[in-house]
Amino acid sequence: MPGLLGKKIGMTSIYTEDGRLVPVTVLEAGPCQVVDIKTEKRDGYSALKLGYGIRKEKHANKPQIEQYKKAGVDLPVKVKEFKSFDAAEFKIGDKILADLFKEGETVRVVGKSKGKGFQGVMRRHGFHGVGGRTHGQSDRERAPGSIGQSSYPSRVFKGTKMAGRMGQRQFTTGKLRVMRVIPDKNVILVKGAVPGSINSLVEIIK
């Protein structure tokens, strides 16, 4: 599906024409630069490789710098291929803006959730603890309890819910309605929340 790379700016709310107050997420959609074009003849499929943002050269390795310098495009912060564009209509260096999206259509947004660090089982998995102190347990209220068996199978099964790092995982939120498109600022407003913190990178797919 065609789409753009962008950035989550934050959340606000707007009034619709019938007077309803709707929560929306403000997304910067592009501008994305065409950094490469995949063709059926050369690559076996047709796609556009889009780059978003401008990265400083000190944050890239030499092959990356030379690759984009040879193509005559800016060094991007993030690169992603989108297969549903008509590649014949574009050339390397073209910019695709937020007017790709129209009010009323639905999109899905891919982003990484907020990282919450190392968390225990009560916060990470919603455990309720193992009982109160009146039953002889002085320091076990937030403990996970038993995690395995005795003689058989004498191991902990993979996937057992335990403490660990929480968040910072890729999530996709679908069926988000585009409420407003502001082309001069490359901004769109979508109804509802999307994964990620403020200024995090997202993919907006039609």
Secondary structure, DSSP 8 states (H G I E B T S, - for coil): --EEEEEEEEEEEEE-TTS-EEEEEEEEE--EEEEEEE-HHHHSS-EEEEEES---GGGS-HHHHHHHHHHT----SEEEEESSS-GGG--TT-EE-GGGS-TT-EEEEEEE----EEE-HHHHH----S--GGGT-SS-TT-----S-SSSS-S--TT---SEEE---EEEEEEEEEEEEEGGGTEEEEES--SS-TT-EEEEE-
